[in-house]
Amino acid sequence: MTRYFFIAAILVLAVAVAATAYVQRDLIRIRIAPGNVLAPPKAEQPSKATASAAPFSGDAPWALSALPECLTQIEEDSGSLPYVRSHLPKGAVAIRPPATLVFGDCTIRVRAFDADVERGPDRFHIPPRASFYRSGGRLVLLHASGKHGELRIYKRTAPTSQ
């Protein structure tokens, strides 16, 4: 038995040495030739004052998290719907659609099963099965997809002075 172990060890060692030698040989062949590289001139960059970003838009259950100027996400839970519903804050009150909520310069239009979020030129759609709740000064969003759910809790972002 020892004889077979010894032969196997020699074979493994030989393969490792051969592979290492082959890899090192390939590494040695790589050479970077000196020389000048010609590159096209860079386009003039617009100043920050004249640059205008393209507006954001799309379907996103996380849309409110993408607008920190209006709301700040403070908690997130995800999992089965019963698990997520058990994390609704005690005393949370459902916001009955249709409703319009305003936080800073963000407007949330709550409909029966979804919502639209607007902030300046940015437009987001929170897809169906979205439910909104108030809990103290917080906004709670429960988004259900099949048997899975996401619960996000937001607080109003404090206004900044400029």
Steps between C-alpha positions, in 0.01 A plus 500: 500500500783738582651435158181627323485808721863579416438459124188722516689768691778501238245530217323794669832672566611449139177647364530800735860567394414465130199733530701760691780487244251542214329798668834666580619448142188681373553782748856549383386536137281799585693814418382857480669680217600860562348760274261787470129448497289740301166591655228720358457836675251506785166662442447820694315426823193717570520706816287395796287809453402403146486122546152357534450142606245284324191443713453167674196287429385142530320236702657463842361376830803676658428835332464692826846380606642660185383846608690577821420872465139419594500185713772303675460124529557394859395135491447217252364150548439238234376143498168322501192722515399385851854570625510845340152593620604406854761780476245774428541756780237471773221748442584554130199647318432406139493785249185451296529566126469725319735721697770755422795521737756779486846477658726793410488526122385138458141416423368147549167419337361191671254297295315177579792260447795716387640851520680763295784707642603834350792723588578769247560319168544160672208257474477162670221246511464275802345187345197313629441373814624803687336606826586814695468565873566785743669425827571807708700729273614210282380367167482122459493324163403134476562352155373147434605280210340158510570352843802725554492847651720800570435749775680835492466767767591861422536818696463848359839640399588815687521803270852626435589867503702637210 
